[in-house]
Amino acid sequence: MAKQPEERAVEIMAEMDALIRSCEQQIEQGREFYRASGIDPEVLSAAAQNLPENRRREIQEAVDRDMREIEEEVRQAKLAADHGRPSSGKAGRKMRPMI
């Protein structure tokens, strides 16, 4: 028997929560790797100040582009998550066939 949309929505939300936790864990592992390698973001930032202006601008543009892409991915994931959730007013209602 096929699952009800509400049941599937709950499963999808649980999968998304697990994926978010996994991503957060991977980010922290990356940070730990850099710390263990002696890479300090503040030191890198200070070193970047010694670069020529055109090189700093290229780097900043690349970072800005990456941030826009990340923000777009997050926005799309939130939209997908919002569409997967049952609305609060209809959560307890049973699906009825239309006549």
MMTF fields as JSON, N, C-alpha, C and O atoms, coordinates in Angstrom:
{
  "mmtfVersion": "1.0.0",
  "mmtfProducer": "UNKNOWN",
  "numBonds": 395,
  "numAtoms": 396,
  "numGroups": 99,
  "numChains": 1,
  "numModels": 1,
  "chainsPerModel": [1],
  "groupsPerChain": [99],
  "chainIdList": ["A"],
  "bondAtomList": [4, 2, 8, 6, 12, 10, 16, 14, 20, 18, 24, 22, 28, 26, 32, 30, 36, 34, 40, 38, 44, 42, 48, 46, 52, 50, 56, 54, 60, 58, 64, 62, 68, 66, 72, 70, 76, 74, 80, 78, 84, 82, 88, 86, 92, 90, 96, 94, 100, 98, 104, 102, 108, 106, 112, 110, 116, 114, 120, 118, 124, 122, 128, 126, 132, 130, 136, 134, 140, 138, 144, 142, 148, 146, 152, 150, 156, 154, 160, 158, 164, 162, 168, 166, 172, 170, 176, 174, 180, 178, 184, 182, 188, 186, 192, 190, 196, 194, 200, 198, 204, 202, 208, 206, 212, 210, 216, 214, 220, 218, 224, 222, 228, 226, 232, 230, 236, 234, 240, 238, 244, 242, 248, 246, 252, 250, 256, 254, 260, 258, 264, 262, 268, 266, 272, 270, 276, 274, 280, 278, 284, 282, 288, 286, 292, 290, 296, 294, 300, 298, 304, 302, 308, 306, 312, 310, 316, 314, 320, 318, 324, 322, 328, 326, 332, 330, 336, 334, 340, 338, 344, 342, 348, 346, 352, 350, 356, 354, 360, 358, 364, 362, 368, 366, 372, 370, 376, 374, 380, 378, 384, 382, 388, 386, 392, 390],
  "bondOrderList": [1, 1, 1, 1, 1, 1, 1, 1, 1, 1, 1, 1, 1, 1, 1, 1, 1, 1, 1, 1, 1, 1, 1, 1, 1, 1, 1, 1, 1, 1, 1, 1, 1, 1, 1, 1, 1, 1, 1, 1, 1, 1, 1, 1, 1, 1, 1, 1, 1, 1, 1, 1, 1, 1, 1, 1, 1, 1, 1, 1, 1, 1, 1, 1, 1, 1, 1, 1, 1, 1, 1, 1, 1, 1, 1, 1, 1, 1, 1, 1, 1, 1, 1, 1, 1, 1, 1, 1, 1, 1, 1, 1, 1, 1, 1, 1, 1, 1],
  "groupList": [{"groupName": "MET", "atomNameList": ["N", "CA", "C", "O"], "elementList": ["N", "C", "C", "O"], "formalChargeList": [0, 0, 0, 0], "bondAtomList": [1, 0, 2, 1, 3, 2], "bondOrderList": [1, 1, 2], "singleLetterCode": "M", "chemCompType": "L-PEPTIDE LINKING"}, {"groupName": "ALA", "atomNameList": ["N", "CA", "C", "O"], "elementList": ["N", "C", "C", "O"], "formalChargeList": [0, 0, 0, 0], "bondAtomList": [1, 0, 2, 1, 3, 2], "bondOrderList": [1, 1, 2], "singleLetterCode": "A", "chemCompType": "L-PEPTIDE LINKING"}, {"groupName": "LYS", "atomNameList": ["N", "CA", "C", "O"], "elementList": ["N", "C", "C", "O"], "formalChargeList": [0, 0, 0, 0], "bondAtomList": [1, 0, 2, 1, 3, 2], "bondOrderList": [1, 1, 2], "singleLetterCode": "K", "chemCompType": "L-PEPTIDE LINKING"}, {"groupName": "GLN", "atomNameList": ["N", "CA", "C", "O"], "elementList": ["N", "C", "C", "O"], "formalChargeList": [0, 0, 0, 0], "bondAtomList": [1, 0, 2, 1, 3, 2], "bondOrderList": [1, 1, 2], "singleLetterCode": "Q", "chemCompType": "L-PEPTIDE LINKING"}, {"groupName": "PRO", "atomNameList": ["N", "CA", "C", "O"], "elementList": ["N", "C", "C", "O"], "formalChargeList": [0, 0, 0, 0], "bondAtomList": [1, 0, 2, 1, 3, 2], "bondOrderList": [1, 1, 2], "singleLetterCode": "P", "chemCompType": "L-PEPTIDE LINKING"}, {"groupName": "GLU", "atomNameList": ["N", "CA", "C", "O"], "elementList": ["N", "C", "C", "O"], "formalChargeList": [0, 0, 0, 0], "bondAtomList": [1, 0, 2, 1, 3, 2], "bondOrderList": [1, 1, 2], "singleLetterCode": "E", "chemCompType": "L-PEPTIDE LINKING"}, {"groupName": "ARG", "atomNameList": ["N", "CA", "C", "O"], "elementList": ["N", "C", "C", "O"], "formalChargeList": [0, 0, 0, 0], "bondAtomList": [1, 0, 2, 1, 3, 2], "bondOrderList": [1, 1, 2], "singleLetterCode": "R", "chemCompType": "L-PEPTIDE LINKING"}, {"groupName": "VAL", "atomNameList": ["N", "CA", "C", "O"], "elementList": ["N", "C", "C", "O"], "formalChargeList": [0, 0, 0, 0], "bondAtomList": [1, 0, 2, 1, 3, 2], "bondOrderList": [1, 1, 2], "singleLetterCode": "V", "chemCompType": "L-PEPTIDE LINKING"}, {"groupName": "ILE", "atomNameList": ["N", "CA", "C", "O"], "elementList": ["N", "C", "C", "O"], "formalChargeList": [0, 0, 0, 0], "bondAtomList": [1, 0, 2, 1, 3, 2], "bondOrderList": [1, 1, 2], "singleLetterCode": "I", "chemCompType": "L-PEPTIDE LINKING"}, {"groupName": "ASP", "atomNameList": ["N", "CA", "C", "O"], "elementList": ["N", "C", "C", "O"], "formalChargeList": [0, 0, 0, 0], "bondAtomList": [1, 0, 2, 1, 3, 2], "bondOrderList": [1, 1, 2], "singleLetterCode": "D", "chemCompType": "L-PEPTIDE LINKING"}, {"groupName": "LEU", "atomNameList": ["N", "CA", "C", "O"], "elementList": ["N", "C", "C", "O"], "formalChargeList": [0, 0, 0, 0], "bondAtomList": [1, 0, 2, 1, 3, 2], "bondOrderList": [1, 1, 2], "singleLetterCode": "L", "chemCompType": "L-PEPTIDE LINKING"}, {"groupName": "SER", "atomNameList": ["N", "CA", "C", "O"], "elementList": ["N", "C", "C", "O"], "formalChargeList": [0, 0, 0, 0], "bondAtomList": [1, 0, 2, 1, 3, 2], "bondOrderList": [1, 1, 2], "singleLetterCode": "S", "chemCompType": "L-PEPTIDE LINKING"}, {"groupName": "CYS", "atomNameList": ["N", "CA", "C", "O"], "elementList": ["N", "C", "C", "O"], "formalChargeList": [0, 0, 0, 0], "bondAtomList": [1, 0, 2, 1, 3, 2], "bondOrderList": [1, 1, 2], "singleLetterCode": "C", "chemCompType": "L-PEPTIDE LINKING"}, {"groupName": "GLY", "atomNameList": ["N", "CA", "C", "O"], "elementList": ["N", "C", "C", "O"], "formalChargeList": [0, 0, 0, 0], "bondAtomList": [1, 0, 2, 1, 3, 2], "bondOrderList": [1, 1, 2], "singleLetterCode": "G", "chemCompType": "PEPTIDE LINKING"}, {"groupName": "PHE", "atomNameList": ["N", "CA", "C", "O"], "elementList": ["N", "C", "C", "O"], "formalChargeList": [0, 0, 0, 0], "bondAtomList": [1, 0, 2, 1, 3, 2], "bondOrderList": [1, 1, 2], "singleLetterCode": "F", "chemCompType": "L-PEPTIDE LINKING"}, {"groupName": "TYR", "atomNameList": ["N", "CA", "C", "O"], "elementList": ["N", "C", "C", "O"], "formalChargeList": [0, 0, 0, 0], "bondAtomList": [1, 0, 2, 1, 3, 2], "bondOrderList": [1, 1, 2], "singleLetterCode": "Y", "chemCompType": "L-PEPTIDE LINKING"}, {"groupName": "ASN", "atomNameList": ["N", "CA", "C", "O"], "elementList": ["N", "C", "C", "O"], "formalChargeList": [0, 0, 0, 0], "bondAtomList": [1, 0, 2, 1, 3, 2], "bondOrderList": [1, 1, 2], "singleLetterCode": "N", "chemCompType": "L-PEPTIDE LINKING"}, {"groupName": "HIS", "atomNameList": ["N", "CA", "C", "O"], "elementList": ["N", "C", "C", "O"], "formalChargeList": [0, 0, 0, 0], "bondAtomList": [1, 0, 2, 1, 3, 2], "bondOrderList": [1, 1, 2], "singleLetterCode": "H", "chemCompType": "L-PEPTIDE LINKING"}],
  "groupTypeList": [0, 1, 2, 3, 4, 5, 5, 6, 1, 7, 5, 8, 0, 1, 5, 0, 9, 1, 10, 8, 6, 11, 12, 5, 3, 3, 8, 5, 3, 13, 6, 5, 14, 15, 6, 1, 11, 13, 8, 9, 4, 5, 7, 10, 11, 1, 1, 1, 3, 16, 10, 4, 5, 16, 6, 6, 6, 5, 8, 3, 5, 1, 7, 9, 6, 9, 0, 6, 5, 8, 5, 5, 5, 7, 6, 3, 1, 2, 10, 1, 1, 9, 17, 13, 6, 4, 11, 11, 13, 2, 1, 13, 6, 2, 0, 6, 4, 0, 8],
  "groupIdList": [1, 2, 3, 4, 5, 6, 7, 8, 9, 10, 11, 12, 13, 14, 15, 16, 17, 18, 19, 20, 21, 22, 23, 24, 25, 26, 27, 28, 29, 30, 31, 32, 33, 34, 35, 36, 37, 38, 39, 40, 41, 42, 43, 44, 45, 46, 47, 48, 49, 50, 51, 52, 53, 54, 55, 56, 57, 58, 59, 60, 61, 62, 63, 64, 65, 66, 67, 68, 69, 70, 71, 72, 73, 74, 75, 76, 77, 78, 79, 80, 81, 82, 83, 84, 85, 86, 87, 88, 89, 90, 91, 92, 93, 94, 95, 96, 97, 98, 99],
  "secStructList": [7, 7, 7, 7, 2, 2, 2, 2, 2, 2, 2, 2, 2, 2, 2, 2, 2, 2, 2, 2, 2, 2, 2, 2, 2, 2, 2, 2, 2, 2, 2, 2, 2, 2, 2, 2, 6, 6, 7, 7, 2, 2, 2, 2, 2, 2, 2, 2, 6, 6, 1, 7, 2, 2, 2, 2, 2, 2, 2, 2, 2, 2, 2, 2, 2, 2, 2, 2, 2, 2, 2, 2, 2, 2, 2, 2, 2, 2, 2, 2, 2, 2, 2, 2, 1, 7, 7, 6, 6, 6, 6, 6, 7, 7, 7, 7, 7, 7, 7],
  "xCoordList": [0.842, 0.0, 0.886, 1.907, 0.492, 1.268, 1.138, 0.111, 2.188, 2.182, 1.383, 1.321, 0.781, 0.055, 1.05, 2.193, 0.637, 1.551, 2.13, 3.288, 1.32, 1.801, 2.929, 3.908, 2.774, 3.817, 5.1, 6.19, 4.967, 6.145, 6.811, 8.038, 6.005, 6.562, 7.39, 8.458, 6.902, 7.645, 8.963, 9.999, 8.927, 10.159, 11.156, 12.349, 10.66, 11.532, 12.163, 13.353, 11.374, 11.909, 12.988, 14.001, 12.785, 13.795, 15.071, 16.174, 14.923, 16.093, 16.833, 18.063, 16.084, 16.711, 17.441, 18.54, 16.835, 17.502, 18.804, 19.815, 18.776, 19.993, 21.056, 22.241, 20.638, 21.581, 22.198, 23.398, 21.394, 21.907, 22.916, 23.977, 22.594, 23.543, 24.847, 25.93, 24.74, 25.931, 26.772, 27.997, 26.128, 26.855, 27.548, 28.706, 26.841, 27.448, 28.659, 29.671, 28.55, 29.667, 30.85, 31.995, 30.588, 31.658, 32.333, 33.552, 31.558, 32.133, 33.054, 34.161, 32.603, 33.436, 34.698, 35.769, 34.59, 35.775, 36.759, 37.971, 36.247, 37.114, 37.826, 39.023, 37.09, 37.702, 38.785, 39.853, 38.49, 39.467, 40.711, 41.83, 40.522, 41.656, 42.545, 43.767, 41.935, 42.726, 43.431, 44.583, 42.734, 43.375, 44.567, 45.633, 44.393, 45.472, 46.638, 47.784, 46.34, 47.388, 48.057, 48.976, 47.591, 48.186, 47.699, 48.344, 46.572, 46.025, 45.03, 44.014, 45.339, 44.521, 43.863, 44.566, 42.529, 41.855, 42.321, 42.384, 42.642, 43.098, 44.458, 44.704, 45.339, 46.661, 46.511, 47.184, 45.629, 45.403, 44.85, 45.24, 43.951, 43.382, 44.459, 44.492, 45.336, 46.426, 47.376, 47.857, 47.65, 48.547, 47.925, 48.632, 46.616, 45.935, 46.081, 46.028, 46.262, 46.426, 47.71, 47.825, 48.671, 49.937, 49.873, 50.834, 48.756, 48.608, 48.323, 47.812, 48.652, 48.3, 46.777, 46.023, 46.347, 44.922, 44.116, 43.034, 44.639, 43.874, 43.703, 42.665, 44.688, 44.597, 43.594, 42.808, 43.623, 42.636, 41.224, 40.305, 41.055, 39.735, 39.269, 38.105, 40.16, 39.813, 39.384, 38.394, 40.134, 39.809, 38.461, 37.638, 38.233, 36.969, 35.796, 34.742, 35.966, 34.904, 34.601, 33.44, 35.645, 35.445, 34.701, 33.802, 35.076, 34.404, 32.949, 32.054, 32.707, 31.335, 30.489, 29.331, 31.067, 30.354, 30.005, 28.884, 30.965, 30.705, 29.607, 28.736, 29.647, 28.628, 27.241, 26.263, 27.149, 25.849, 25.329, 24.142, 26.22, 25.814, 25.358, 24.366, 26.074, 25.696, 24.347, 23.487, 24.161, 22.89, 21.733, 20.64, 21.966, 20.924, 20.599, 19.429, 21.615, 21.378, 20.593, 19.688, 20.934, 20.217, 18.773, 17.854, 18.569, 17.216, 16.386, 15.231, 16.969, 16.246, 15.953, 14.88, 16.893, 16.67, 15.556, 14.736, 15.527, 14.453, 13.104, 12.117, 13.058, 11.804, 11.336, 10.158, 12.258, 11.911, 11.421, 10.47, 12.07, 11.667, 10.288, 9.464, 10.03, 8.735, 7.61, 6.506, 7.883, 6.849, 6.619, 5.578, 7.564, 7.422, 6.658, 6.174, 6.541, 5.858, 4.359, 3.92, 3.578, 2.141, 1.858, 2.496, 0.897, 0.583, -0.067, -0.697, 0.086, -0.388, -1.905, -2.416, -2.622, -4.074, -4.638, -5.785, -3.855, -4.369, -3.687, -3.97, -2.82, -2.013, -2.876, -2.54, -3.982, -4.793, -5.923, -6.634, -6.106, -7.22, -6.902, -5.776, -7.934, -7.799, -8.067, -8.926, -7.321, -7.538, -8.896, -9.216, -9.683, -11.0, -11.064, -10.556, -11.678, -11.806, -12.76, -13.771, -12.417, -13.278, -14.41, -14.218, -15.583, -16.753, -16.994, -17.929],
  "yCoordList": [-1.178, 0.0, 1.239, 1.286, 2.222, 3.463, 4.264, 4.236, 4.959, 5.778, 7.051, 7.572, 7.531, 8.788, 9.932, 9.825, 11.023, 12.154, 12.676, 13.09, 12.652, 13.144, 12.268, 12.767, 10.947, 10.019, 10.239, 10.258, 10.404, 10.62, 11.949, 12.049, 12.97, 14.272, 14.158, 14.761, 13.391, 13.197, 12.486, 12.843, 11.486, 10.774, 11.709, 11.685, 12.526, 13.465, 14.446, 14.746, 14.946, 15.901, 15.244, 15.873, 13.994, 13.283, 13.096, 13.242, 12.775, 12.628, 13.956, 13.993, 15.037, 16.356, 16.748, 17.299, 16.467, 16.762, 15.982, 16.521, 14.714, 13.895, 14.446, 14.457, 14.899, 15.469, 16.755, 16.982, 17.586, 18.834, 18.525, 19.145, 17.571, 17.194, 16.671, 16.982, 15.885, 15.356, 16.488, 16.484, 17.444, 18.59, 19.397, 19.786, 19.647, 20.398, 19.66, 20.277, 18.344, 17.54, 17.619, 17.732, 17.561, 17.65, 19.018, 19.112, 20.064, 21.408, 21.484, 22.015, 20.959, 20.987, 20.15, 20.539, 19.022, 18.208, 18.975, 18.881, 19.727, 20.552, 21.612, 21.842, 22.258, 23.279, 22.663, 23.243, 21.485, 20.799, 20.43, 20.539, 19.999, 19.673, 20.901, 20.807, 22.05, 23.267, 23.687, 24.12, 23.558, 23.892, 22.979, 23.444, 21.678, 20.709, 20.951, 20.633, 21.516, 21.803, 23.148, 23.536, 23.855, 25.149, 26.283, 27.329, 26.084, 27.133, 27.946, 27.43, 29.211, 30.115, 31.139, 31.837, 31.243, 32.196, 33.639, 34.404, 34.014, 35.383, 35.636, 36.715, 34.64, 34.777, 34.875, 35.681, 34.055, 34.116, 35.473, 36.022, 36.003, 37.313, 38.393, 39.267, 38.329, 39.306, 39.155, 40.154, 37.926, 37.695, 38.214, 38.696, 38.115, 38.588, 40.092, 40.597, 40.805, 42.256, 42.638, 43.754, 41.722, 41.992, 41.704, 41.972, 41.162, 40.863, 42.137, 43.109, 42.134, 43.287, 43.469, 42.51, 44.682, 45.025, 44.185, 43.701, 44.009, 43.245, 41.786, 41.185, 41.215, 39.825, 39.718, 38.773, 40.681, 40.688, 40.797, 40.136, 41.647, 41.825, 40.506, 40.133, 39.801, 38.513, 37.51, 36.795, 37.471, 36.545, 36.9, 36.019, 38.191, 38.619, 38.3, 37.874, 38.5, 38.176, 36.674, 36.27, 35.855, 34.4, 34.005, 33.164, 34.61, 34.319, 34.764, 34.029, 35.966, 36.468, 35.559, 35.281, 35.102, 34.204, 32.896, 32.4, 32.346, 31.117, 31.333, 30.48, 32.467, 32.747, 32.863, 32.369, 33.51, 33.607, 32.22, 31.934, 31.364, 30.006, 29.226, 28.499, 29.375, 28.69, 29.193, 28.401, 30.516, 31.086, 30.607, 30.354, 30.483, 29.988, 28.527, 28.143, 27.715, 26.315, 26.206, 25.379, 27.035, 27.029, 27.456, 26.854, 28.5, 28.982, 27.875, 27.666, 27.166, 26.086, 24.936, 24.336, 24.63, 23.564, 23.946, 23.107, 25.222, 25.673, 25.59, 25.167, 25.995, 25.895, 24.449, 24.157, 23.556, 22.14, 21.634, 20.855, 22.075, 21.643, 22.188, 21.476, 23.445, 24.044, 23.354, 23.206, 22.934, 22.258, 20.837, 20.249, 20.28, 18.925, 18.861, 17.796, 19.986, 20.005, 20.178, 20.982, 19.442, 19.701, 21.014, 21.332, 21.774, 23.04, 22.763, 21.722, 23.688, 23.47, 23.323, 22.621, 23.964, 23.893, 22.596, 22.249, 21.88, 20.677, 19.408, 18.328, 19.506, 18.351, 17.193, 16.035, 17.479, 16.414, 15.958, 15.011, 16.603, 16.255, 15.045, 14.849, 14.245, 13.061, 13.45, 14.286, 12.832, 13.087, 12.509, 11.374, 13.279, 12.83, 12.88, 13.819, 11.887, 11.921, 13.039, 13.296, 13.684, 14.753, 14.128, 13.123, 14.734, 14.222, 15.088, 14.839],
  "zCoordList": [0.0, 0.0, 0.0, 0.686, -0.76, -0.856, 0.433, 1.11, 0.741, 1.953, 1.718, 0.604, 2.782, 2.732, 2.555, 3.0, 1.914, 1.727, 3.045, 3.099, 4.101, 5.389, 5.927, 6.48, 5.755, 6.214, 5.431, 6.003, 4.127, 3.278, 3.625, 3.622, 3.925, 4.298, 5.573, 5.678, 6.537, 7.785, 7.497, 8.059, 6.627, 6.265, 5.579, 5.881, 4.661, 3.945, 4.917, 4.818, 5.854, 6.833, 7.688, 7.993, 8.076, 8.866, 8.047, 8.574, 6.764, 5.891, 5.751, 5.774, 5.608, 5.472, 6.754, 6.701, 7.895, 9.167, 9.291, 9.741, 8.892, 8.949, 8.003, 8.337, 6.836, 5.873, 6.411, 6.257, 7.034, 7.617, 8.713, 8.771, 9.582, 10.64, 10.043, 10.538, 8.987, 8.323, 7.737, 7.865, 7.103, 6.526, 7.615, 7.464, 8.707, 9.809, 10.369, 10.699, 10.473, 10.976, 10.007, 10.444, 8.716, 7.725, 7.751, 7.606, 7.933, 8.035, 9.242, 9.153, 10.359, 11.566, 11.371, 11.838, 10.698, 10.414, 9.534, 9.731, 8.573, 7.723, 8.537, 8.362, 9.425, 10.288, 11.171, 11.366, 11.697, 12.547, 11.741, 12.243, 10.512, 9.642, 9.459, 9.575, 9.175, 8.975, 10.261, 10.233, 11.387, 12.668, 12.92, 13.325, 12.681, 12.893, 11.935, 12.252, 10.763, 9.778, 10.025, 9.304, 11.046, 11.37, 10.488, 10.401, 9.838, 8.973, 9.787, 10.251, 9.949, 10.745, 9.814, 9.083, 9.827, 8.943, 9.145, 8.183, 10.364, 10.622, 9.98, 9.441, 10.04, 9.421, 7.902, 7.26, 7.333, 5.893, 5.477, 4.447, 6.275, 5.982, 6.009, 5.143, 7.003, 7.092, 5.907, 5.372, 5.493, 4.355, 3.063, 2.178, 2.959, 1.758, 1.588, 0.466, 2.676, 2.595, 1.862, 1.356, 1.802, 1.118, -0.381, -1.101, -0.856, -2.279, -3.063, -2.508, -4.351, -5.193, -5.241, -5.077, -5.463, -5.444, -6.441, -6.109, -7.66, -8.656, -8.236, -8.516, -7.58, -7.105, -5.955, -5.901, -5.043, -3.94, -4.494, -4.01, -5.524, -6.131, -6.768, -6.622, -7.469, -8.071, -7.004, -7.165, -5.93, -4.84, -4.231, -3.982, -3.99, -3.393, -4.314, -3.843, -5.615, -6.566, -6.556, -6.629, -6.466, -6.414, -5.141, -5.175, -4.026, -2.753, -2.824, -2.408, -3.351, -3.466, -4.358, -4.047, -5.459, -6.37, -5.653, -5.767, -4.918, -4.161, -3.127, -2.955, -2.442, -1.422, -2.052, -1.49, -3.213, -3.889, -4.266, -4.115, -4.756, -5.118, -3.89, -3.945, -2.796, -1.557, -1.066, -0.681, -1.08, -0.627, -1.498, -0.992, -2.801, -3.699, -3.396, -3.392, -3.143, -2.792, -1.49, -1.375, -0.515, 0.762, 0.544, 1.099, -0.269, -0.546, -1.195, -0.823, -2.161, -2.825, -1.864, -1.925, -0.986, -0.006, 0.961, 1.335, 1.366, 2.263, 1.566, 2.167, 0.295, -0.452, -0.533, -0.329, -0.828, -0.909, 0.441, 0.509, 1.513, 2.853, 3.197, 3.772, 2.852, 3.158, 2.401, 2.925, 1.176, 0.398, 0.884, 0.593, 1.613, 2.131, 3.43, 3.813, 4.116, 5.416, 5.238, 4.415, 5.993, 5.963, 6.683, 7.687, 6.165, 6.82, 8.168, 8.357, 9.097, 10.463, 10.528, 11.401, 9.631, 9.662, 9.108, 9.392, 8.328, 7.683, 8.17, 7.652, 9.125, 9.534, 10.023, 9.773, 10.716, 11.279, 10.374, 10.713, 9.239, 8.363, 7.504, 7.048, 7.301, 6.467, 5.012, 4.73, 4.095, 2.67, 2.279, 2.634, 1.557, 1.116, -0.404, -1.018, -1.005, -2.47, -2.887, -2.233, -3.979, -4.494, -5.306, -5.99, -5.221, -5.952, -7.163, -7.924]
}
